[in-house]
Amino acid sequence: MDIQQLTEQINRFVTAKGWYQTDSPFAQTQRNIATSVAIEAAEVLEHFQFGEKASDPQALAGELADVAMYLFQLAYLTDIDLEQAILKKLQVNYARTWESPSQE
């Protein structure tokens, strides 16, 4: 399954829950979904709060899935081809150099 197919699955779920309806208490606006990406990313960090490894890899997998689903949905809502954006960013990053943290 590719990013587009996953996005379609997510949209089917959101539609089935009625969250794309204008009167939904869980409005799927660009801002709300961007906020949700940040919230879910913070929940990923909780798994590493007091250690270098996640204590519950299955719970971490669920949080990573939440981040990805909101990210895919945000790309959909903003009409961004996430696959192309990632490929383009990889090209940019190949041309970049980074300073070692000890050299800063």
C-alpha atoms as a printed R data frame, in Angstrom:
    type eleno elety resid chain resno       x      y      z
1   ATOM     1    CA   MET     A     1   0.000  0.000  0.000
2   ATOM     2    CA   ASP     A     2   1.376  3.445 -0.874
3   ATOM     3    CA   ILE     A     3   0.850  6.882  0.703
4   ATOM     4    CA   GLN     A     4  -2.105  7.677 -1.566
5   ATOM     5    CA   GLN     A     5  -3.862  4.428 -0.676
6   ATOM     6    CA   LEU     A     6  -3.234  4.961  3.030
7   ATOM     7    CA   THR     A     7  -4.618  8.491  2.742
8   ATOM     8    CA   GLU     A     8  -7.737  7.120  1.058
9   ATOM     9    CA   GLN     A     9  -8.170  4.634  3.926
10  ATOM    10    CA   ILE     A    10  -7.815  7.460  6.458
11  ATOM    11    CA   ASN     A    11 -10.351  9.588  4.582
12  ATOM    12    CA   ARG     A    12 -12.823  6.683  4.541
13  ATOM    13    CA   PHE     A    13 -12.450  6.381  8.308
14  ATOM    14    CA   VAL     A    14 -12.847 10.137  8.916
15  ATOM    15    CA   THR     A    15 -15.878 10.235  6.622
16  ATOM    16    CA   ALA     A    16 -17.421  7.206  8.346
17  ATOM    17    CA   LYS     A    17 -17.052  8.974 11.703
18  ATOM    18    CA   GLY     A    18 -18.697 12.113 10.270
19  ATOM    19    CA   TRP     A    19 -15.705 14.282 11.091
20  ATOM    20    CA   TYR     A    20 -15.659 15.992  7.678
21  ATOM    21    CA   GLN     A    21 -19.171 17.328  8.290
22  ATOM    22    CA   THR     A    22 -19.259 21.057  8.972
23  ATOM    23    CA   ASP     A    23 -21.147 20.600 12.257
24  ATOM    24    CA   SER     A    24 -18.742 17.962 13.590
25  ATOM    25    CA   PRO     A    25 -17.353 18.620 17.081
26  ATOM    26    CA   PHE     A    26 -14.115 17.161 15.683
27  ATOM    27    CA   ALA     A    27 -13.734 19.518 12.723
28  ATOM    28    CA   GLN     A    28 -11.008 18.322 10.391
29  ATOM    29    CA   THR     A    29  -9.609 21.748  9.562
30  ATOM    30    CA   GLN     A    30  -6.024 22.281  8.484
31  ATOM    31    CA   ARG     A    31  -5.240 24.006 11.783
32  ATOM    32    CA   ASN     A    32  -6.875 21.301 13.909
33  ATOM    33    CA   ILE     A    33  -5.035 18.540 12.090
34  ATOM    34    CA   ALA     A    34  -1.695 20.408 12.280
35  ATOM    35    CA   THR     A    35  -2.273 20.772 16.021
36  ATOM    36    CA   SER     A    36  -3.029 17.066 16.241
37  ATOM    37    CA   VAL     A    37   0.266 16.213 14.499
38  ATOM    38    CA   ALA     A    38   2.150 18.151 17.190
39  ATOM    39    CA   ILE     A    39   0.153 16.636 20.054
40  ATOM    40    CA   GLU     A    40   0.673 13.092 18.799
41  ATOM    41    CA   ALA     A    41   4.390 13.763 18.213
42  ATOM    42    CA   ALA     A    42   4.653 14.855 21.847
43  ATOM    43    CA   GLU     A    43   3.021 11.571 22.843
44  ATOM    44    CA   VAL     A    44   5.819  9.778 20.969
45  ATOM    45    CA   LEU     A    45   8.314 11.600 23.181
46  ATOM    46    CA   GLU     A    46   6.604 10.301 26.316
47  ATOM    47    CA   HIS     A    47   7.884  6.837 25.432
48  ATOM    48    CA   PHE     A    48  11.457  8.130 25.751
49  ATOM    49    CA   GLN     A    49  10.961 10.449 28.709
50  ATOM    50    CA   PHE     A    50  13.206  8.539 31.105
51  ATOM    51    CA   GLY     A    51  15.196  6.264 28.850
52  ATOM    52    CA   GLU     A    52  16.911  5.793 25.538
53  ATOM    53    CA   LYS     A    53  14.536  3.037 24.405
54  ATOM    54    CA   ALA     A    54  10.763  2.806 24.419
55  ATOM    55    CA   SER     A    55   9.525  0.644 27.268
56  ATOM    56    CA   ASP     A    56   6.442 -0.423 25.275
57  ATOM    57    CA   PRO     A    57   7.229 -0.775 21.543
58  ATOM    58    CA   GLN     A    58   3.617 -1.668 20.672
59  ATOM    59    CA   ALA     A    59   2.297  1.485 22.332
60  ATOM    60    CA   LEU     A    60   5.004  3.474 20.528
61  ATOM    61    CA   ALA     A    61   3.879  1.929 17.236
62  ATOM    62    CA   GLY     A    62   0.354  3.182 17.920
63  ATOM    63    CA   GLU     A    63   1.601  6.704 18.563
64  ATOM    64    CA   LEU     A    64   3.733  6.664 15.407
65  ATOM    65    CA   ALA     A    65   0.675  5.520 13.477
66  ATOM    66    CA   ASP     A    66  -1.323  8.440 14.927
67  ATOM    67    CA   VAL     A    67   1.374 10.901 13.811
68  ATOM    68    CA   ALA     A    68   1.475  9.386 10.321
69  ATOM    69    CA   MET     A    69  -2.302  9.377  9.917
70  ATOM    70    CA   TYR     A    70  -2.615 13.022 10.924
71  ATOM    71    CA   LEU     A    71   0.347 13.911  8.697
72  ATOM    72    CA   PHE     A    72  -1.170 12.158  5.684
73  ATOM    73    CA   GLN     A    73  -4.499 13.839  6.358
74  ATOM    74    CA   LEU     A    74  -2.863 17.272  6.664
75  ATOM    75    CA   ALA     A    75  -1.106 16.758  3.345
76  ATOM    76    CA   TYR     A    76  -4.470 15.788  1.823
77  ATOM    77    CA   LEU     A    77  -6.254 18.826  3.284
78  ATOM    78    CA   THR     A    78  -3.534 21.191  2.057
79  ATOM    79    CA   ASP     A    79  -3.363 19.541 -1.378
80  ATOM    80    CA   ILE     A    80   0.278 18.534 -0.950
81  ATOM    81    CA   ASP     A    81   1.583 15.413 -2.667
82  ATOM    82    CA   LEU     A    82   3.467 14.064  0.333
83  ATOM    83    CA   GLU     A    83   5.319 11.444 -1.678
84  ATOM    84    CA   GLN     A    84   6.673 14.091 -4.063
85  ATOM    85    CA   ALA     A    85   7.413 16.466 -1.172
86  ATOM    86    CA   ILE     A    86   9.477 13.770  0.554
87  ATOM    87    CA   LEU     A    87  11.384 12.920 -2.613
88  ATOM    88    CA   LYS     A    88  12.093 16.608 -3.266
89  ATOM    89    CA   LYS     A    89  13.240 17.150  0.325
90  ATOM    90    CA   LEU     A    90  15.557 14.133  0.075
91  ATOM    91    CA   GLN     A    91  17.177 15.723 -2.999
92  ATOM    92    CA   VAL     A    92  17.669 18.957 -1.060
93  ATOM    93    CA   ASN     A    93  19.096 17.086  1.912
94  ATOM    94    CA   TYR     A    94  21.581 15.136 -0.225
95  ATOM    95    CA   ALA     A    95  23.094 18.484 -1.223
96  ATOM    96    CA   ARG     A    96  23.239 19.761  2.371
97  ATOM    97    CA   THR     A    97  25.985 19.415  4.899
98  ATOM    98    CA   TRP     A    98  25.608 19.424  8.651
99  ATOM    99    CA   GLU     A    99  27.982 20.572 11.346
100 ATOM   100    CA   SER     A   100  28.788 18.081 14.065
101 ATOM   101    CA   PRO     A   101  27.116 19.134 17.348
102 ATOM   102    CA   SER     A   102  30.583 19.280 18.932
103 ATOM   103    CA   GLN     A   103  31.696 21.851 16.313
104 ATOM   104    CA   GLU     A   104  28.928 24.356 17.012
